[in-house]
Amino acid sequence: MNAKPNLKIVLCSPRGFCAGVVRAIDTVERALTLYGAPVYVRHEIVHNRYVVDSLRAKGAIFVEELAEIPDNTKAPVVFSAHGVPKSVPADAQKRNFFSLDATCPLVTKVHREAAIHFKRGREILLIGHSHHPEVVGTVGQLPAGAVTLIETAEDAEAFTPKNSDNLAFVTQTTLSIDDTAEIVAVLKRRFPSINGPHKEDICYATTNRQLAVKKVAPVVDALIVVGAPNSSNSQRLREVAEREGCRVSVLAQRAADLDWSIFEGIRSLGITAGASAPEVIVEEIMGAFALRYELEVETVSAAEENEFFPLPRSLRPDAA
């Protein structure tokens, strides 16, 4: 019997769940505990099939629009971590739903910034990806036409403002740090008086996971990002690895998704996980490699994380 080849696995830290994702999942689980099934959830609570399937098995029902929820339901209705347009809670209130807002507080911060800029009469630019639910939610905080989406540096170069002295920008929380910096640099060069966030909008979890990948990607032969194709922060991690020179960088939802042929001949492998990917899948993937390789594991850390976001008030133990 042939001995297994050696493989060094370098785990990125931090990786996986962030405080906003933990809060969102806990919101659904706590609602199920307090009120029983079903609990309706508008859109995937976070972009991860394993998480969504686990919650579905416990009694969560996922819908894309409130129209799919029966009129007479007394079941809780949860809004996902990505945030929703203002029209959604308004519709829920009109239909007398018991709604629970699991929007990440860092996304809510962006909503508030946009509202303040609008109140001050500024033209607002949103750096982000069209059709992503977070972007849809942020644009939907304000009247139609109040926000212009900027997706690329080219968009920033081409944009023509109504008044170049009365501009502001906000950003999606899950973007590439480098891509966003490039876009912001263009905007600041063209419009020196543009108003930006007091503290940058890209969230701490997105930033820290990208910094860890930047440390690991140049020193491994391949890197796996555990995450879903529709997870913006997971896709950005894969792009960061590629940009940092890692010749094989792949996104995988489960171990069963791996194409083993692309890992032939590697001696080192980086592993990280997007902010909505559970650690159990990292362990599953490491287990799959352990069947084929003799593993040596080390962890490379870019930051310490101890953020915590409390549950929506009506779900807290001290709620009256």
C-alpha positions as CSV (number, residue, x, y, z in Angstrom):
1,M,0.0,0.0,0.0
2,N,1.4,3.4,-1.1
3,A,2.1,6.0,1.6
4,K,-0.1,9.1,1.3
5,P,1.8,12.2,0.1
6,N,2.4,15.0,2.6
7,L,0.3,18.1,2.4
8,K,0.7,21.3,4.4
9,I,-2.7,22.9,5.1
10,V,-2.6,26.6,6.1
11,L,-5.8,27.7,7.7
12,C,-6.7,31.4,7.4
13,S,-7.8,33.2,10.5
14,P,-10.3,34.7,10.9
15,R,-12.6,32.7,8.6
16,G,-16.2,31.7,8.6
17,F,-19.1,33.2,10.5
18,C,-19.0,36.9,11.5
19,A,-21.1,38.5,14.2
20,G,-23.8,39.6,11.8
21,V,-24.3,36.1,10.4
22,V,-24.3,34.6,13.9
23,R,-27.0,37.1,14.9
24,A,-29.1,36.4,11.8
25,I,-29.0,32.6,12.3
26,D,-29.7,32.9,16.0
27,T,-32.7,35.1,15.2
28,V,-34.3,32.4,13.2
29,E,-33.4,29.7,15.7
30,R,-34.6,31.7,18.7
31,A,-37.9,32.5,16.9
32,L,-38.4,28.8,16.2
33,T,-37.7,28.0,19.9
34,L,-40.1,30.7,21.2
35,Y,-42.9,30.5,18.6
36,G,-42.5,27.1,17.0
37,A,-42.6,26.3,13.3
38,P,-43.1,27.7,10.9
39,V,-40.9,30.8,10.9
40,Y,-41.0,32.6,7.5
41,V,-37.7,34.1,6.2
42,R,-37.6,36.5,3.4
43,H,-34.7,35.6,1.1
44,E,-31.9,33.2,2.3
45,I,-31.1,34.3,5.9
46,V,-27.4,34.2,4.8
47,H,-25.9,33.0,1.5
48,N,-25.1,29.4,2.4
49,R,-27.0,26.3,1.3
50,Y,-25.9,24.2,4.3
51,V,-27.2,26.9,6.8
52,V,-30.4,27.4,4.9
53,D,-31.1,23.6,4.6
54,S,-30.4,23.2,8.3
55,L,-32.9,25.9,9.3
56,R,-35.4,24.6,6.8
57,A,-35.2,21.2,8.5
58,K,-36.0,22.9,11.8
59,G,-39.1,24.6,10.4
60,A,-38.0,27.7,8.6
61,I,-39.8,28.5,5.4
62,F,-37.8,30.6,2.9
63,V,-39.6,32.9,0.5
64,E,-38.4,35.5,-1.9
65,E,-41.3,37.9,-1.5
66,L,-43.8,38.6,1.3
67,A,-46.6,37.8,-1.3
68,E,-45.7,34.1,-0.8
69,I,-46.7,34.3,2.9
70,P,-50.4,33.6,3.8
71,D,-52.4,36.6,4.9
72,N,-53.7,35.2,8.1
73,T,-50.4,33.9,9.5
74,K,-49.4,34.5,13.1
75,A,-45.9,33.1,12.4
76,P,-42.8,35.4,12.7
77,V,-41.4,36.8,9.5
78,V,-37.7,37.4,9.5
79,F,-35.8,39.8,7.2
80,S,-32.4,38.4,6.1
81,A,-29.0,39.7,7.2
82,H,-28.5,41.6,3.9
83,G,-31.2,44.2,4.7
84,V,-34.4,45.0,2.8
85,P,-35.9,48.1,1.0
86,K,-38.2,50.2,3.2
87,S,-41.2,49.0,1.3
88,V,-40.8,45.5,2.7
89,P,-41.3,46.3,6.5
90,A,-44.1,48.7,5.4
91,D,-45.8,45.9,3.5
92,A,-45.3,43.5,6.5
93,Q,-46.9,46.1,8.8
94,K,-49.8,46.6,6.5
95,R,-50.5,42.9,6.5
96,N,-50.1,42.8,10.4
97,F,-47.2,40.4,10.3
98,F,-45.0,39.9,13.3
99,S,-41.7,40.8,11.7
100,L,-38.1,40.4,13.0
101,D,-35.3,42.3,11.4
102,A,-32.1,40.3,11.2
103,T,-30.3,42.9,9.1
104,C,-26.6,43.1,10.0
105,P,-26.1,46.2,12.1
106,L,-23.2,47.2,9.8
107,V,-25.6,47.2,6.9
108,T,-28.0,49.3,8.9
109,K,-25.1,51.7,9.5
110,V,-24.9,52.2,5.7
111,H,-28.6,52.7,5.4
112,R,-28.4,55.4,8.1
113,E,-25.5,57.1,6.3
114,A,-27.4,57.2,3.0
115,A,-30.5,58.6,4.8
116,I,-28.4,61.4,6.4
117,H,-26.8,62.3,3.0
118,F,-30.2,62.4,1.4
119,K,-31.6,64.6,4.2
120,R,-28.7,67.0,3.6
121,G,-29.6,67.2,-0.1
122,R,-26.5,65.3,-1.4
123,E,-26.4,63.2,-4.6
124,I,-25.5,59.7,-3.4
125,L,-23.3,57.1,-5.1
126,L,-23.4,53.5,-3.9
127,I,-20.3,51.4,-4.7
128,G,-21.6,47.9,-5.0
129,H,-22.8,45.1,-7.2
130,S,-26.2,45.4,-8.9
131,H,-28.9,42.9,-7.9
132,H,-27.1,41.9,-4.8
133,P,-29.8,41.9,-2.0
134,E,-27.7,44.3,0.2
135,V,-27.5,46.8,-2.7
136,V,-31.2,46.4,-3.4
137,G,-31.9,47.0,0.3
138,T,-29.7,50.1,0.5
139,V,-31.1,51.7,-2.7
140,G,-34.6,50.9,-1.4
141,Q,-34.1,53.1,1.7
142,L,-34.5,56.2,-0.4
143,P,-36.9,57.5,-3.2
144,A,-36.3,56.2,-6.7
145,G,-33.4,58.0,-8.5
146,A,-31.8,59.2,-5.2
147,V,-28.9,56.7,-5.5
148,T,-26.6,56.0,-8.4
149,L,-24.8,52.6,-8.4
150,I,-21.1,52.6,-9.2
151,E,-19.8,49.1,-9.9
152,T,-16.3,49.8,-11.4
153,A,-13.6,52.4,-11.6
154,E,-14.8,52.9,-15.2
155,D,-18.2,53.8,-13.8
156,A,-16.6,56.3,-11.5
157,E,-14.7,57.9,-14.4
158,A,-17.9,58.1,-16.5
159,F,-20.3,59.4,-13.8
160,T,-21.6,63.0,-14.4
161,P,-23.0,64.6,-11.2
162,K,-25.7,67.2,-11.0
163,N,-23.5,69.2,-8.7
164,S,-19.9,68.1,-8.2
165,D,-19.7,70.0,-4.9
166,N,-22.7,68.2,-3.3
167,L,-21.8,64.5,-3.5
168,A,-21.5,61.6,-1.1
169,F,-20.7,57.9,-1.4
170,V,-21.5,54.8,0.6
171,T,-20.4,51.2,-0.1
172,Q,-21.7,47.6,0.1
173,T,-20.2,46.0,3.1
174,T,-18.8,42.9,1.4
175,L,-16.6,44.3,-1.4
176,S,-13.0,43.8,-2.3
177,I,-10.9,46.2,-0.3
178,D,-8.6,46.8,-3.2
179,D,-11.3,47.3,-5.9
180,T,-13.2,49.6,-3.6
181,A,-10.0,51.7,-2.8
182,E,-9.4,52.1,-6.6
183,I,-13.0,53.3,-7.2
184,V,-12.9,55.7,-4.2
185,A,-9.5,57.1,-5.4
186,V,-11.1,57.9,-8.8
187,L,-14.1,59.6,-7.1
188,K,-11.8,61.6,-4.8
189,R,-9.6,62.7,-7.7
190,R,-12.5,63.8,-9.8
191,F,-14.6,65.3,-6.9
192,P,-12.3,66.4,-4.1
193,S,-15.1,67.6,-1.9
194,I,-17.1,64.3,-2.0
195,N,-18.4,63.1,1.4
196,G,-17.4,59.6,2.5
197,P,-18.2,57.4,5.5
198,H,-16.7,58.5,8.9
199,K,-15.6,54.8,9.3
200,E,-15.3,52.8,6.1
201,D,-18.4,50.8,5.1
202,I,-16.6,47.6,4.2
203,C,-17.2,45.5,7.3
204,Y,-14.5,44.3,9.7
205,A,-15.2,40.7,8.8
206,T,-14.8,41.2,5.1
207,T,-11.6,43.2,5.7
208,N,-10.1,40.7,8.1
209,R,-10.8,37.6,5.9
210,Q,-9.3,39.3,2.9
211,L,-6.2,40.3,4.9
212,A,-5.7,36.7,6.0
213,V,-6.0,35.4,2.4
214,K,-3.4,38.1,1.4
215,K,-1.0,36.5,3.9
216,V,-1.6,32.9,2.9
217,A,-2.2,33.0,-0.9
218,P,1.4,33.8,-1.9
219,V,2.8,30.9,0.1
220,V,0.5,28.0,-1.0
221,D,0.0,26.0,-4.2
222,A,-3.8,26.2,-4.0
223,L,-6.4,27.8,-1.9
224,I,-10.0,26.8,-1.2
225,V,-12.7,29.3,-0.2
226,V,-15.6,27.6,1.6
227,G,-18.6,29.5,0.5
228,A,-21.6,29.8,-1.9
229,P,-21.5,31.2,-5.5
230,N,-24.0,33.9,-4.5
231,S,-22.0,35.0,-1.5
232,S,-20.3,38.3,-2.4
233,N,-17.7,38.1,0.4
234,S,-16.8,34.5,-0.5
235,Q,-16.3,35.4,-4.2
236,R,-14.1,38.4,-3.2
237,L,-11.9,36.0,-1.2
238,R,-11.3,33.8,-4.2
239,E,-10.5,36.9,-6.3
240,V,-8.1,38.2,-3.7
241,A,-6.3,34.8,-3.7
242,E,-6.0,34.9,-7.4
243,R,-4.7,38.5,-7.4
244,E,-2.1,37.6,-4.8
245,G,-0.6,35.0,-7.1
246,C,-2.2,31.7,-6.0
247,R,-2.4,29.7,-9.2
248,V,-5.4,27.5,-8.1
249,S,-8.1,29.3,-6.1
250,V,-11.5,27.7,-6.0
251,L,-14.9,28.2,-4.3
252,A,-16.5,25.1,-2.8
253,Q,-19.8,24.7,-0.9
254,R,-19.1,21.2,0.3
255,A,-16.3,18.5,0.0
256,A,-18.3,16.8,-2.7
257,D,-17.9,19.8,-4.9
258,L,-14.1,19.5,-5.2
259,D,-12.5,18.6,-8.5
260,W,-9.6,16.5,-7.2
261,S,-7.7,16.7,-10.5
262,I,-6.8,20.3,-10.0
263,F,-5.1,19.5,-6.7
264,E,-2.7,16.9,-8.2
265,G,0.9,17.5,-7.2
266,I,0.2,20.3,-4.7
267,R,2.3,20.3,-1.5
268,S,0.5,23.2,0.3
269,L,-3.1,24.2,0.5
270,G,-4.7,27.3,2.0
271,I,-8.3,27.1,3.4
272,T,-10.6,30.0,4.3
273,A,-14.3,30.4,4.6
274,G,-16.7,33.2,3.7
275,A,-18.5,35.0,6.5
276,S,-21.7,32.9,6.0
277,A,-19.9,29.5,5.8
278,P,-19.9,27.3,8.9
279,E,-16.7,25.8,10.3
280,V,-18.2,22.3,10.0
281,I,-17.7,22.5,6.2
282,V,-14.1,23.5,6.7
283,E,-13.7,20.4,8.8
284,E,-15.5,18.3,6.2
285,I,-13.1,19.5,3.5
286,M,-10.0,18.9,5.7
287,G,-11.4,15.4,6.4
288,A,-11.6,14.7,2.6
289,F,-8.0,15.8,2.2
290,A,-6.9,13.7,5.2
291,L,-8.2,10.6,3.3
292,R,-5.8,11.3,0.5
293,Y,-2.8,13.1,2.2
294,E,-0.8,13.0,5.3
295,L,-1.7,16.5,6.8
296,E,0.4,19.0,8.6
297,V,-1.8,21.9,9.7
298,E,-0.9,25.5,10.7
299,T,-2.9,28.6,11.2
300,V,-2.0,32.1,9.9
301,S,-3.8,34.9,11.7
302,A,-4.5,38.4,10.4
303,A,-6.7,39.8,13.2
304,E,-8.5,38.9,16.4
305,E,-12.3,39.2,16.3
306,N,-14.5,39.5,19.3
307,E,-17.5,41.4,17.9
308,F,-21.0,40.6,19.2
309,F,-24.4,41.9,18.0
310,P,-27.4,41.3,20.3
311,L,-30.6,39.7,19.0
312,P,-33.6,41.8,17.9
313,R,-35.1,43.3,21.1
314,S,-38.3,41.2,21.1
315,L,-36.2,37.9,21.1
316,R,-33.9,38.8,24.0
317,P,-34.5,37.0,27.3
318,D,-35.1,40.3,29.1
319,A,-37.9,41.3,26.6
320,A,-41.0,42.3,28.4
